């Protein structure tokens, strides 16, 4: 759908942040040989206040919490304020980190473990520079990542006690639905219809002999697989709607309704007959 300027900026920031977290995950995988405990995307609540931790690494009695930022360009600090190159003030990431650290410490007080929390802000983008940053700040810049993980790898040697207990405790209290998540209002009528490529997210426009061919990235995909993915996307967007072949035919746009009905019949359970028929997930 076409987003207004505010939602477009919000979406871009979410996408940029997600890409940064994925890049940081590639660094975390370097520690796999040492069998650390890594917990990503935790959403917890303390005193009716929700807080998020991008990545957590448990090493013996220490919990490293990482706030990952994918900022690009030049920024500078003046006192307790942060600004971008144009002089526009931005939210101080240290405030977010300290808030999450404080809430996590209160949260863990209920656990009978002596756990030290070590917070870090990771600026994952190599094209980021921060002027006037004190070396005492809990910041890891991109050029420092290699040395940081080498130090972590050294500390991972030997037995690690209570790591699984702490990780299970955190995961068991993870909140699946964020109270502050924001999705713009949308309807079936205003969304673009068609089948989206599983590789590049472009819209597929042609198929031959049971396969879609993406003009954008040249990916070839079985029609059944592509349509099933499109149906699952429909279910996410419209969880209250029934799976009706006519509606899904419109949703997939270029796929004949007989093909839609065949795929539904093969992968879902049919309820009813005629125009009122709809499909539900098969019970395994």
Rosetta blueprint (number, residue, H / E / L):
1 X L
2 X L
3 X L
4 X L
5 X H
6 X H
7 X H
8 X H
9 X H
10 X H
11 X H
12 X H
13 X H
14 X H
15 X H
16 X H
17 X H
18 X H
19 X H
20 X H
21 X H
22 X H
23 X H
24 X H
25 X H
26 X H
27 X H
28 X H
29 X H
30 X H
31 X H
32 X H
33 X H
34 X H
35 X L
36 X L
37 X E
38 X E
39 X E
40 X E
41 X E
42 X E
43 X E
44 X E
45 X E
46 X E
47 X L
48 X L
49 X E
50 X E
51 X E
52 X E
53 X E
54 X E
55 X E
56 X E
57 X E
58 X E
59 X E
60 X L
61 X L
62 X E
63 X E
64 X E
65 X E
66 X E
67 X E
68 X E
69 X E
70 X L
71 X L
72 X L
73 X E
74 X E
75 X E
76 X E
77 X E
78 X E
79 X L
80 X L
81 X E
82 X E
83 X E
84 X E
85 X L
86 X L
87 X L
88 X L
89 X E
90 X E
91 X L
92 X L
93 X H
94 X H
95 X H
96 X H
97 X H
98 X H
99 X H
100 X H
101 X H
102 X H
103 X H
104 X H
105 X H
106 X H
107 X H
108 X H
109 X L
110 X L
111 X L
112 X L
113 X L
114 X L
115 X L
116 X E
117 X E
118 X E
119 X E
120 X E
121 X E
122 X E
123 X E
124 X L
125 X L
126 X L
127 X L
128 X E
129 X E
130 X E
131 X E
132 X L
133 X L
134 X L
135 X L
136 X L
137 X L
138 X L
139 X E
140 X E
141 X E
142 X H
143 X H
144 X H
145 X H
146 X H
147 X H
148 X H
149 X H
150 X H
151 X H
152 X H
153 X H
154 X H
155 X H
156 X L
157 X L
158 X L
159 X L
160 X L
161 X L
162 X L
163 X H
164 X H
165 X H
166 X H
167 X H
168 X H
169 X H
170 X H
171 X H
172 X H
173 X L
174 X L
175 X L
176 X L
177 X L
178 X L
179 X L
180 X L
181 X L
182 X L
183 X L
184 X L
185 X L
186 X L
187 X L
188 X L
189 X L
190 X L
191 X L
192 X L
193 X L
194 X L
195 X L
196 X E
197 X L
198 X L
199 X L
200 X L
201 X L
202 X L
203 X E
204 X L
205 X L
206 X L
207 X E
208 X E
209 X L
210 X L
211 X E
212 X E
213 X E
214 X L
215 X L
216 X L
217 X L
218 X L
219 X L
220 X E
221 X E
222 X E
223 X H
224 X H
225 X H
226 X H
227 X H
228 X H
229 X H
230 X H
231 X H
232 X H
233 X H
234 X H
235 X H
236 X H
237 X H
238 X L
239 X L
240 X L
241 X L
242 X L
243 X E
244 X L
245 X H
246 X H
247 X H
248 X H
249 X H
250 X H
251 X H
252 X H
253 X L
254 X L
255 X L
256 X L
257 X H
258 X H
259 X H
260 X H
261 X H
262 X H
263 X H
264 X H
265 X H
266 X H
267 X H
268 X E
269 X E
270 X E
271 X E
272 X L
273 X L
274 X H
275 X H
276 X H
277 X L
278 X E
279 X E
280 X E
281 X E
282 X L
283 X L
284 X L
